[in-house]
Amino acid sequence: ISAVGGATILDQLTLAEAIKAVGSIKRFLPSEFG
């Protein structure tokens, strides 16, 4: 579960790309706080 603030919301894209590259993570739940 990604829990980032509004100012860093685009960092979730970097996280999603890293997850894709690793391949062993099955779910990514993005979210925004603030």
N, C-alpha and C positions, 0 to 999 in steps of 0.2 A: 504494500500500500504506500503510495507516494503522498506525503502530506507536506506540501510546500506553500509558502505564502504567495500572495498575488504578484509581488515583485520578481519572483523567481519561477513563475509558472512555465516559462519557455524551457527551463532546465529539464522539465519532464520529457521533452523531445529527445534530449541527449540521453536520458535514462532509458527511454524506449529503444533507442538505437543500440545502446550497450546491451540491453536485454536480448534484443534480436541477434546480436553478434555472438553472445554466449550460447544461446540456444537451449539451455537447460531450465530456464524459468518459464513456467507455463502461463502465469497470469500477471498482469500489471493493472492495478486499479488507480488511475489518476484522480487527483482531487485538488481542490483549491481552498485555502483558508485566508481570508482577508482581502 
